């Protein structure tokens, strides 16, 4: 009788709640940005670049409250340098706000070097540069 009761209890009990595992997140290869394919570059921008640099820009200047792809890239064009960004004369940056120059040198460039795994990254990677 006890055996029958145990079988009945098991058969009538609700199925265990099985939660779906969280979606898998592709881990980007530990490789330089230049060696990533288009899909990997896009993923890196979404998962690493934007979360890292958006708060930096927002903290630096209120005009950057809405940071998105177009903040750095020309509308619909992913090529860099971005012809829509300020042209820089690397020999004379006095035409630009000293606070902006310092911000880019001390916060954005180091962050992007680390994220893109490119220790040679310079201003001209994103900005057009005047002169030869």
Legacy VTK file of the C-alpha trace (Angstrom):
# vtk DataFile Version 3.0
C-alpha trace
ASCII
DATASET POLYDATA
POINTS 132 float
0.000 0.000 0.000
2.805 2.416 0.846
4.418 1.658 -2.502
1.180 2.494 -4.299
0.872 5.748 -2.350
4.456 6.782 -3.277
3.841 5.994 -6.969
0.577 7.953 -6.860
2.269 10.944 -5.157
5.041 11.018 -7.722
2.670 10.645 -10.660
0.341 13.380 -9.430
2.933 15.913 -8.311
3.598 18.858 -10.611
6.589 18.653 -12.884
9.644 20.449 -11.577
9.973 23.988 -12.814
12.766 24.089 -15.328
14.111 27.462 -16.111
15.659 28.067 -19.445
19.361 28.737 -19.202
20.401 32.300 -19.917
21.186 32.891 -23.573
24.742 32.125 -24.500
26.970 35.107 -25.009
29.651 34.760 -27.594
33.025 35.522 -26.127
35.029 37.636 -28.483
38.417 36.253 -29.314
41.338 37.770 -27.505
42.601 39.388 -30.670
43.164 42.850 -32.062
40.224 44.708 -33.586
41.936 44.731 -36.983
41.777 40.927 -37.045
38.054 40.645 -36.214
35.436 40.055 -38.899
32.534 42.486 -39.384
30.147 40.622 -37.051
32.786 40.418 -34.311
33.618 44.105 -34.702
29.955 45.030 -34.391
29.591 42.848 -31.303
32.704 44.363 -29.737
31.370 47.877 -30.346
28.015 47.018 -28.752
29.330 45.055 -25.786
32.626 46.743 -24.960
33.121 50.111 -26.641
29.738 51.716 -26.028
29.435 50.652 -22.359
32.977 51.906 -21.695
33.079 55.218 -23.554
29.472 56.450 -23.305
29.787 57.219 -19.568
33.131 58.942 -20.187
31.629 61.258 -22.816
28.517 61.874 -20.709
30.545 62.772 -17.650
32.777 65.078 -19.722
30.112 67.153 -21.475
26.307 67.335 -21.138
25.936 67.511 -24.934
26.849 63.808 -24.972
23.845 62.573 -23.006
22.710 60.586 -26.071
25.842 58.677 -27.100
25.330 56.263 -29.974
27.191 54.968 -33.036
26.867 58.342 -34.768
28.812 60.044 -31.977
32.003 58.658 -33.492
30.974 57.300 -36.895
29.535 59.241 -39.802
25.854 58.524 -40.394
25.706 55.177 -42.211
29.465 55.016 -42.770
31.688 52.961 -40.474
34.977 53.959 -42.087
37.463 55.768 -39.931
38.702 58.421 -39.743
35.276 60.037 -39.721
35.210 63.026 -42.065
32.441 64.573 -39.921
34.644 64.873 -36.825
36.845 67.906 -36.196
39.958 68.020 -38.370
43.049 68.035 -36.165
46.359 69.735 -36.770
48.481 67.539 -34.539
51.260 70.150 -34.467
48.882 72.810 -33.119
45.757 71.803 -31.193
45.174 75.348 -29.888
42.074 75.694 -32.087
40.360 73.142 -29.843
39.153 73.437 -26.271
42.050 72.440 -23.989
39.656 70.505 -21.743
38.410 68.473 -24.718
41.969 67.749 -25.859
42.979 66.633 -22.357
39.846 64.476 -22.071
40.550 62.718 -25.345
44.227 62.183 -24.470
43.718 60.982 -20.904
40.412 59.116 -21.091
39.192 58.199 -24.574
42.459 57.235 -26.241
43.627 54.992 -23.351
40.191 53.336 -23.146
40.063 52.687 -26.880
43.641 51.373 -26.952
42.713 48.839 -24.316
39.362 47.808 -25.819
40.645 47.541 -29.386
43.892 45.953 -28.206
45.822 48.524 -30.214
48.583 50.295 -28.279
49.392 52.409 -31.359
45.942 54.038 -31.581
46.221 57.804 -32.036
43.898 60.760 -32.670
44.046 60.185 -36.427
42.354 56.826 -36.087
39.013 58.613 -35.611
39.651 62.257 -36.554
40.833 63.500 -39.942
44.302 64.990 -39.606
45.419 68.156 -41.393
48.641 68.167 -43.351
50.713 65.388 -44.867
LINES 1 133
132 0 1 2 3 4 5 6 7 8 9 10 11 12 13 14 15 16 17 18 19 20 21 22 23 24 25 26 27 28 29 30 31 32 33 34 35 36 37 38 39 40 41 42 43 44 45 46 47 48 49 50 51 52 53 54 55 56 57 58 59 60 61 62 63 64 65 66 67 68 69 70 71 72 73 74 75 76 77 78 79 80 81 82 83 84 85 86 87 88 89 90 91 92 93 94 95 96 97 98 99 100 101 102 103 104 105 106 107 108 109 110 111 112 113 114 115 116 117 118 119 120 121 122 123 124 125 126 127 128 129 130 131
